[in-house]
Amino acid sequence: MKDTVKRWLTEEGILKSEISDENADWHFLVEFPPDSGQTSNVIKLKGRDAVLVASGITLSDEHYNALHSLPEEKKRSLIYRWMIDLLFRDVEFRMVPDTEHVKQIEFQVPLYLEDLKKSDLMKALREIFKCKLYVVWNLNHELKKK
């Protein structure tokens, strides 16, 4: 499966590198969309029958400070809306360190090996990218209203 996934990523022009990872059977760093500077990881974790597609967004210092300087109720409402909206996407997510002090949002999509297809892998990468865009665009929009 490793060679197949590596071929798919290469065909799409998004494979950046293979990463040495003691917790994984294999781990690829990809740039999706191509030439965007946005990276994601495609990982086959040891002992799991799934490939994990993962990425995250870390708020810049400017965005972090602006978000956390909003009135408490407005900040809570904005983060709550992100959580509700992201709940209806085909990704798992978690806010780091927590929902009160969000600095980073991690996204992942597990894809099970038994029926993994190139289209599933590309869909997972697109879904994660759209979630990252959603947070950035939403935050930019809210901060302009401030």
MDTraj code that builds the backbone (N, CA, C; nanometers):
import mdtraj as md
import numpy as np

residues = "MET LYS ASP THR VAL LYS ARG TRP LEU THR GLU GLU GLY ILE LEU LYS SER GLU ILE SER ASP GLU ASN ALA ASP TRP HIS PHE LEU VAL GLU PHE PRO PRO ASP SER GLY GLN THR SER ASN VAL ILE LYS LEU LYS GLY ARG ASP ALA VAL LEU VAL ALA SER GLY ILE THR LEU SER ASP GLU HIS TYR ASN ALA LEU HIS SER LEU PRO GLU GLU LYS LYS ARG SER LEU ILE TYR ARG TRP MET ILE ASP LEU LEU PHE ARG ASP VAL GLU PHE ARG MET VAL PRO ASP THR GLU HIS VAL LYS GLN ILE GLU PHE GLN VAL PRO LEU TYR LEU GLU ASP LEU LYS LYS SER ASP LEU MET LYS ALA LEU ARG GLU ILE PHE LYS CYS LYS LEU TYR VAL VAL TRP ASN LEU ASN HIS GLU LEU LYS LYS LYS".split()
xyz = np.array([
    [0.0826, -0.1194, 0.0000],
    [0.0000, 0.0000, 0.0000],
    [0.0870, 0.1258, 0.0000],
    [0.2008, 0.1212, 0.0675],
    [0.2897, 0.2383, 0.0731],
    [0.3269, 0.2850, -0.0673],
    [0.3693, 0.1911, -0.1507],
    [0.4117, 0.2285, -0.2857],
    [0.2961, 0.2857, -0.3672],
    [0.1777, 0.2305, -0.3476],
    [0.0600, 0.2789, -0.4198],
    [0.0278, 0.4217, -0.3785],
    [0.0249, 0.4476, -0.2492],
    [-0.0056, 0.5829, -0.1997],
    [0.1029, 0.6803, -0.2454],
    [0.2274, 0.6401, -0.2381],
    [0.3373, 0.7264, -0.2818],
    [0.3226, 0.7598, -0.4310],
    [0.2842, 0.6625, -0.5109],
    [0.2624, 0.6848, -0.6545],
    [0.1488, 0.7846, -0.6765],
    [0.0385, 0.7675, -0.6037],
    [-0.0744, 0.8603, -0.6162],
    [-0.0320, 1.0036, -0.5846],
    [0.0393, 1.0200, -0.4746],
    [0.0828, 1.1535, -0.4324],
    [0.1786, 1.2152, -0.5341],
    [0.2650, 1.1329, -0.5899],
    [0.3595, 1.1784, -0.6923],
    [0.2857, 1.2174, -0.8203],
    [0.1895, 1.1337, -0.8617],
    [0.1101, 1.1637, -0.9815],
    [0.0383, 1.2977, -0.9698],
    [-0.0076, 1.3305, -0.8503],
    [-0.0794, 1.4558, -0.8278],
    [0.0145, 1.5743, -0.8070],
    [0.1449, 1.5474, -0.8002],
    [0.2428, 1.6546, -0.7842],
    [0.2423, 1.7184, -0.6467],
    [0.2026, 1.6413, -0.5443],
    [0.1914, 1.6991, -0.4099],
    [0.2861, 1.6371, -0.3075],
    [0.3577, 1.5317, -0.3456],
    [0.4506, 1.4679, -0.2509],
    [0.5706, 1.5587, -0.2295],
    [0.5943, 1.5952, -0.1027],
    [0.7101, 1.6785, -0.0688],
    [0.8263, 1.5930, -0.0190],
    [0.7965, 1.5001, 0.0732],
    [0.9034, 1.4178, 0.1282],
    [0.8454, 1.2998, 0.2048],
    [0.9323, 1.2049, 0.2308],
    [0.8983, 1.0935, 0.3187],
    [0.9660, 1.1228, 0.4521],
    [0.8920, 1.1085, 0.5601],
    [0.9417, 1.1437, 0.6925],
    [0.9719, 1.0169, 0.7719],
    [1.0865, 1.0155, 0.8379],
    [1.1204, 0.9059, 0.9277],
    [1.0376, 0.9224, 1.0549],
    [0.9621, 0.8177, 1.0897],
    [0.8686, 0.8278, 1.2013],
    [0.8613, 0.6919, 1.2701],
    [0.9110, 0.6840, 1.3924],
    [0.9148, 0.5558, 1.4638],
    [0.7761, 0.5026, 1.4991],
    [0.6745, 0.5892, 1.4964],
    [0.5381, 0.5466, 1.5280],
    [0.4571, 0.5072, 1.4049],
    [0.5210, 0.5125, 1.2891],
    [0.4482, 0.4871, 1.1652],
    [0.5207, 0.3837, 1.0794],
    [0.4416, 0.3092, 1.0045],
    [0.4995, 0.2208, 0.9029],
    [0.5521, 0.3056, 0.7878],
    [0.4835, 0.4136, 0.7585],
    [0.5298, 0.5130, 0.6617],
    [0.4572, 0.6441, 0.6856],
    [0.5222, 0.7536, 0.6403],
    [0.4731, 0.8893, 0.6699],
    [0.5194, 0.9808, 0.5570],
    [0.4238, 1.0406, 0.4874],
    [0.4549, 1.1323, 0.3779],
    [0.4093, 1.2734, 0.4132],
    [0.4895, 1.3715, 0.3750],
    [0.4521, 1.5117, 0.3846],
    [0.4086, 1.5547, 0.2451],
    [0.2912, 1.6148, 0.2357],
    [0.2390, 1.6586, 0.1066],
    [0.2065, 1.8075, 0.1117],
    [0.2064, 1.8699, -0.0046],
    [0.1655, 2.0085, -0.0177],
    [0.0361, 2.0103, -0.0982],
    [-0.0722, 2.0426, -0.0285],
    [-0.2035, 2.0427, -0.0935],
    [-0.2789, 2.1683, -0.0568],
    [-0.3344, 2.2379, -0.1550],
    [-0.3212, 2.2184, -0.2994],
    [-0.1771, 2.2387, -0.3450],
    [-0.1459, 2.1866, -0.4643],
    [-0.0080, 2.2007, -0.5142],
    [0.0364, 2.3469, -0.5156],
    [0.1599, 2.3687, -0.4761],
    [0.2227, 2.5015, -0.4777],
    [0.1512, 2.6043, -0.3899],
    [0.0813, 2.5586, -0.2871],
    [0.0072, 2.6498, -0.1982],
    [0.0830, 2.6838, -0.0710],
    [0.1844, 2.6037, -0.0390],
    [0.2535, 2.6211, 0.0881],
    [0.1813, 2.5554, 0.2046],
    [0.0650, 2.4961, 0.1786],
    [-0.0138, 2.4285, 0.2827],
    [0.0274, 2.2817, 0.2880],
    [0.0710, 2.2355, 0.4040],
    [0.1165, 2.0972, 0.4141],
    [0.0207, 2.0124, 0.4970],
    [0.0198, 1.8854, 0.4621],
    [-0.0560, 1.7843, 0.5349],
    [0.0307, 1.6604, 0.5456],
    [-0.0093, 1.5710, 0.6331],
    [0.0622, 1.4456, 0.6527],
    [-0.0285, 1.3303, 0.6150],
    [0.0309, 1.2298, 0.5501],
    [-0.0389, 1.1057, 0.5178],
    [0.0414, 0.9969, 0.5879],
    [-0.0205, 0.9356, 0.6884],
    [0.0525, 0.8490, 0.7813],
    [-0.0160, 0.7132, 0.7946],
    [0.0633, 0.6078, 0.7852],
    [0.0144, 0.4726, 0.8172],
    [0.0749, 0.4404, 0.9537],
    [-0.0058, 0.4559, 1.0587],
    [0.0416, 0.4313, 1.1943],
    [0.0656, 0.2828, 1.2181],
    [0.1671, 0.2517, 1.2951],
    [0.1962, 0.1123, 1.3291],
    [0.0784, 0.0516, 1.4045],
    [0.0447, -0.0713, 1.3694],
    [-0.0587, -0.1434, 1.4409],
    [-0.2009, -0.1011, 1.4091],
    [-0.2191, -0.0143, 1.3105],
    [-0.3534, 0.0311, 1.2728],
    [-0.3802, -0.0065, 1.1277],
    [-0.5037, -0.0365, 1.0979],
    [-0.5393, -0.0722, 0.9602],
    [-0.5972, 0.0485, 0.8867],
    [-0.5407, 0.1650, 0.9161],
    [-0.5899, 0.2884, 0.8560],
    [-0.4738, 0.3804, 0.8214],
    [-0.4999, 0.4652, 0.7239],
    [-0.4098, 0.5745, 0.6892],
    [-0.4720, 0.6999, 0.7486],
    [-0.3918, 0.7790, 0.8131],
    [-0.4402, 0.9018, 0.8747],
    [-0.3932, 1.0194, 0.7894],
    [-0.4883, 1.1010, 0.7447],
    [-0.4570, 1.2256, 0.6748],
    [-0.4758, 1.3354, 0.7784],
    [-0.3704, 1.4126, 0.8017],
    [-0.3755, 1.5089, 0.9124],
    [-0.3063, 1.6394, 0.8764],
    [-0.3590, 1.7453, 0.9324],
    [-0.2984, 1.8772, 0.9196],
    [-0.3583, 1.9651, 1.0276],
    [-0.3116, 2.0852, 1.0339],
    [-0.3654, 2.1766, 1.1333],
    [-0.3413, 2.3192, 1.0929],
    [-0.3979, 2.4049, 1.1707],
    [-0.3772, 2.5480, 1.1501],
    [-0.3382, 2.6075, 1.2844],
    [-0.2315, 2.6846, 1.2822],
    [-0.1879, 2.7553, 1.4014],
    [-0.2148, 2.9030, 1.3783],
    [-0.2863, 2.9638, 1.4702],
    [-0.3164, 3.1051, 1.4561],
    [-0.1882, 3.1867, 1.4664],
    [-0.1732, 3.2817, 1.3766],
    [-0.0601, 3.3738, 1.3863],
    [-0.0727, 3.4499, 1.5181],
    [0.0355, 3.5092, 1.5625],
    [0.0294, 3.5888, 1.6859],
    [-0.0755, 3.6989, 1.6729],
    [-0.0829, 3.7601, 1.5540],
    [-0.1803, 3.8674, 1.5310],
    [-0.3234, 3.8150, 1.5456],
    [-0.3532, 3.7008, 1.4821],
    [-0.4876, 3.6431, 1.4913],
    [-0.5176, 3.5929, 1.6325],
    [-0.4198, 3.5301, 1.6944],
    [-0.4378, 3.4803, 1.8307],
    [-0.4720, 3.5955, 1.9258],
    [-0.3924, 3.7020, 1.9194],
    [-0.4154, 3.8162, 2.0083],
    [-0.5491, 3.8834, 1.9796],
    [-0.5837, 3.8950, 1.8514],
    [-0.7112, 3.9576, 1.8151],
    [-0.8287, 3.8727, 1.8631],
    [-0.8208, 3.7412, 1.8427],
    [-0.9281, 3.6515, 1.8875],
    [-0.9464, 3.6608, 2.0383],
    [-0.8368, 3.6540, 2.1099],
    [-0.8453, 3.6492, 2.2557],
    [-0.8625, 3.7867, 2.3204],
    [-0.8634, 3.8909, 2.2384],
    [-0.8946, 4.0234, 2.2927],
    [-1.0403, 4.0616, 2.2648],
    [-1.1121, 3.9746, 2.1928],
    [-1.2553, 3.9989, 2.1728],
    [-1.3262, 3.9920, 2.3079],
    [-1.4397, 4.0601, 2.3207],
    [-1.5185, 4.0424, 2.4430],
    [-1.5463, 3.8930, 2.4637],
    [-1.5400, 3.8488, 2.5861],
    [-1.5474, 3.7052, 2.6172],
    [-1.6667, 3.6360, 2.5509],
    [-1.7824, 3.6971, 2.5551],
    [-1.9019, 3.6346, 2.4960],
    [-1.8898, 3.6233, 2.3447],
    [-1.8340, 3.7236, 2.2809],
    [-1.8163, 3.7190, 2.1345],
    [-1.7147, 3.6114, 2.0966],
    [-1.6068, 3.6035, 2.1722],
    [-1.5047, 3.5015, 2.1464],
    [-1.5646, 3.3624, 2.1622],
    [-1.6357, 3.3396, 2.2726],
    [-1.6981, 3.2094, 2.2965],
    [-1.7969, 3.1733, 2.1863],
    [-1.8743, 3.2713, 2.1434],
    [-1.9731, 3.2495, 2.0386],
    [-1.9057, 3.2124, 1.9055],
    [-1.7978, 3.2799, 1.8724],
    [-1.7239, 3.2520, 1.7487],
    [-1.6650, 3.1104, 1.7508],
    [-1.6005, 3.0749, 1.8598],
    [-1.5397, 2.9414, 1.8716],
    [-1.6479, 2.8341, 1.8717],
    [-1.7582, 2.8603, 1.9369],
    [-1.8697, 2.7646, 1.9388],
    [-1.9240, 2.7435, 1.7971],
    [-1.9359, 2.8517, 1.7200],
    [-1.9826, 2.8388, 1.5823],
    [-1.8857, 2.7543, 1.5006],
    [-1.7542, 2.7735, 1.5207],
    [-1.6564, 2.6895, 1.4501],
    [-1.6797, 2.5429, 1.4844],
    [-1.6982, 2.5152, 1.6131],
    [-1.7160, 2.3755, 1.6553],
    [-1.8411, 2.3148, 1.5919],
    [-1.9513, 2.3875, 1.5915],
    [-2.0753, 2.3366, 1.5337],
    [-2.0594, 2.3180, 1.3833],
    [-2.0043, 2.4171, 1.3147],
    [-1.9878, 2.4070, 1.1698],
    [-1.8916, 2.2944, 1.1320],
    [-1.7805, 2.2811, 1.2043],
    [-1.6831, 2.1762, 1.1739],
    [-1.7381, 2.0372, 1.2037],
    [-1.8320, 2.0302, 1.2951],
    [-1.8948, 1.9019, 1.3276],
    [-1.9612, 1.8391, 1.2049],
    [-2.0070, 1.9220, 1.1132],
    [-2.0765, 1.8728, 0.9944],
    [-1.9848, 1.8547, 0.8735],
    [-1.8553, 1.8621, 0.8948],
    [-1.7577, 1.8331, 0.7898],
    [-1.7102, 1.6892, 0.8087],
    [-1.6488, 1.6336, 0.7068],
    [-1.5993, 1.4961, 0.7150],
    [-1.4567, 1.4916, 0.7702],
    [-1.4371, 1.5540, 0.8850],
    [-1.3073, 1.5536, 0.9525],
    [-1.3289, 1.5397, 1.1022],
    [-1.2265, 1.4903, 1.1679],
    [-1.2206, 1.4967, 1.3130],
    [-1.1337, 1.6183, 1.3451],
    [-1.1635, 1.6881, 1.4534],
    [-1.0835, 1.8061, 1.4868],
    [-1.0691, 1.8169, 1.6373],
    [-0.9661, 1.8907, 1.6758],
    [-0.9497, 1.9227, 1.8173],
    [-0.8798, 2.0569, 1.8281],
    [-0.9216, 2.1319, 1.9282],
    [-0.8663, 2.2644, 1.9521],
    [-0.7600, 2.2538, 2.0605],
    [-0.6456, 2.3166, 2.0338],
    [-0.5301, 2.3066, 2.1215],
    [-0.4940, 2.4463, 2.1715],
    [-0.4686, 2.4675, 2.2999],
    [-0.4699, 2.3671, 2.4049],
    [-0.6110, 2.3270, 2.4479],
    [-0.7090, 2.4169, 2.4264],
    [-0.8481, 2.3867, 2.4598],
    [-0.9362, 2.4932, 2.3953],
    [-1.0663, 2.4824, 2.4127],
    [-1.1574, 2.5768, 2.3480],
    [-1.1527, 2.7173, 2.4093],
    [-1.1051, 2.7290, 2.5299],
    [-1.0944, 2.8605, 2.5940],
    [-0.9748, 2.9410, 2.5441],
    [-0.8681, 2.8704, 2.5050],
    [-0.7419, 2.9368, 2.4701],
    [-0.6911, 2.8894, 2.3344],
    [-0.7790, 2.8754, 2.2364],
    [-0.7432, 2.8183, 2.1062],
    [-0.6222, 2.8890, 2.0465],
    [-0.5212, 2.8114, 2.0172],
    [-0.4022, 2.8590, 1.9454],
    [-0.3876, 2.7811, 1.8148],
    [-0.4393, 2.6591, 1.8175],
    [-0.4217, 2.5699, 1.7032],
    [-0.5449, 2.4813, 1.6906],
    [-0.5774, 2.4447, 1.5665],
    [-0.6829, 2.3463, 1.5431],
    [-0.6221, 2.2370, 1.4576],
    [-0.6323, 2.1137, 1.5065],
    [-0.5797, 1.9980, 1.4353],
    [-0.6956, 1.9246, 1.3680],
    [-0.6726, 1.8847, 1.2430],
    [-0.7734, 1.8127, 1.1654],
    [-0.7162, 1.6785, 1.1227],
    [-0.8034, 1.5770, 1.1202],
    [-0.7599, 1.4476, 1.0681],
    [-0.8766, 1.3708, 1.0097],
    [-0.8425, 1.2877, 0.9110],
    [-0.9401, 1.1999, 0.8477],
    [-0.8776, 1.0607, 0.8429],
    [-0.9353, 0.9629, 0.9122],
    [-0.8854, 0.8258, 0.9008],
    [-0.9467, 0.7594, 0.7772],
    [-0.8625, 0.6903, 0.7017],
    [-0.9074, 0.6162, 0.5831],
    [-0.8663, 0.4708, 0.6025],
    [-0.9625, 0.3815, 0.5974],
    [-0.9341, 0.2418, 0.6265],
    [-0.8771, 0.1703, 0.5042],
    [-0.7731, 0.0913, 0.5275],
    [-0.6985, 0.0272, 0.4207],
    [-0.7821, -0.0681, 0.3362],
    [-0.8833, -0.1296, 0.3962],
    [-0.9586, -0.2329, 0.3250],
    [-1.0191, -0.1862, 0.1934],
    [-1.0483, -0.0560, 0.1826],
    [-1.1041, -0.0069, 0.0569],
    [-1.0507, 0.1319, 0.0216],
    [-0.9244, 0.1576, 0.0514],
    [-0.8633, 0.2869, 0.0227],
    [-0.8473, 0.3054, -0.1278],
    [-0.8941, 0.4217, -0.1751],
    [-0.8814, 0.4572, -0.3159],
    [-0.8171, 0.5948, -0.3247],
    [-0.7597, 0.6229, -0.4395],
    [-0.6981, 0.7535, -0.4624],
    [-0.8004, 0.8647, -0.4419],
    [-0.9215, 0.8436, -0.4889],
    [-1.0247, 0.9470, -0.4753],
    [-1.0543, 0.9765, -0.3279],
    [-1.0512, 0.8742, -0.2416],
    [-1.0731, 0.8945, -0.0976],
    [-0.9619, 0.9798, -0.0370],
    [-0.8396, 0.9488, -0.0763],
    [-0.7244, 1.0221, -0.0247],
    [-0.7305, 1.1691, -0.0661],
    [-0.7598, 1.1941, -0.1922],
    [-0.7667, 1.3314, -0.2415],
    [-0.8846, 1.4063, -0.1784],
    [-0.9955, 1.3370, -0.1588],
    [-1.1116, 1.3997, -0.0937],
    [-1.0765, 1.4394, 0.0500],
    [-1.0042, 1.3539, 0.1210],
    [-0.9641, 1.3847, 0.2588],
    [-0.8731, 1.5075, 0.2623],
    [-0.7786, 1.5159, 0.1702],
    [-0.6901, 1.6323, 0.1647],
    [-0.7688, 1.7594, 0.1336],
    [-0.8645, 1.7512, 0.0401],
    [-0.9477, 1.8669, 0.0078],
    [-1.0324, 1.9095, 0.1275],
    [-1.0879, 1.8119, 0.1975],
    [-1.1748, 1.8420, 0.3118],
    [-1.0970, 1.9141, 0.4222],
    [-0.9782, 1.8681, 0.4507],
    [-0.8954, 1.9323, 0.5523],
    [-0.8585, 2.0736, 0.5088],
    [-0.8229, 2.0899, 0.3824],
    [-0.7884, 2.2234, 0.3329],
    [-0.9075, 2.3184, 0.3449],
    [-1.0274, 2.2703, 0.3122],
    [-1.1466, 2.3549, 0.3230],
    [-1.1738, 2.3935, 0.4683],
    [-1.1488, 2.3042, 0.5607],
    [-1.1681, 2.3367, 0.7030],
    [-1.0694, 2.4445, 0.7475],
    [-0.9462, 2.4351, 0.7013],
    [-0.8474, 2.5369, 0.7349],
    [-0.8885, 2.6720, 0.6771],
    [-0.9329, 2.6723, 0.5510],
    [-0.9794, 2.7965, 0.4892],
    [-1.0973, 2.8545, 0.5659],
    [-1.1893, 2.7689, 0.6064],
    [-1.3072, 2.8144, 0.6798],
    [-1.2661, 2.8930, 0.8048],
    [-1.1743, 2.8380, 0.8816],
    [-1.1322, 2.9045, 1.0052],
    [-1.0646, 3.0378, 0.9732],
    [-0.9730, 3.0381, 0.8775],
    [-0.9007, 3.1607, 0.8433],
    [-0.9961, 3.2666, 0.7901],
    [-1.0797, 3.2300, 0.6944],
    [-1.1718, 3.3273, 0.6360],
    [-1.2713, 3.3780, 0.7396],
    [-1.3213, 3.2877, 0.8229],
    [-1.4177, 3.3266, 0.9246],
    [-1.3543, 3.4216, 1.0256],
    [-1.2349, 3.3890, 1.0677],
    [-1.1660, 3.4747, 1.1641],
    [-1.1369, 3.6117, 1.1032],
    [-1.0879, 3.6135, 0.9795],
    [-1.0616, 3.7413, 0.9131],
    [-1.1886, 3.8250, 0.9025],
    [-1.2989, 3.7614, 0.8663],
    [-1.4263, 3.8313, 0.8543],
    [-1.4693, 3.8896, 0.9890],
    [-1.4627, 3.8093, 1.0934],
    [-1.5051, 3.8552, 1.2259],
    [-1.4163, 3.9683, 1.2771],
    [-1.2880, 3.9601, 1.2510],
    [-1.1969, 4.0630, 1.3025],
    [-1.2135, 4.1943, 1.2278],
    [-1.2559, 4.1888, 1.1012],
    [-1.2824, 4.3126, 1.0253],
    [-1.4055, 4.3835, 1.0786],
    [-1.4990, 4.3073, 1.1373],
    [-1.6213, 4.3657, 1.1941],
    [-1.5946, 4.4308, 1.3289],
    [-1.4829, 4.3972, 1.3887],
    [-1.4501, 4.4398, 1.5258],
    [-1.4494, 4.5889, 1.5407],
])
top = md.Topology()
chain = top.add_chain()
for i, resn in enumerate(residues, 1):
    res = top.add_residue(resn, chain, resSeq=i)
    for name in ("N", "CA", "C"):
        top.add_atom(name, md.element.get_by_symbol(name[0]), res)
traj = md.Trajectory(xyz[None], top)
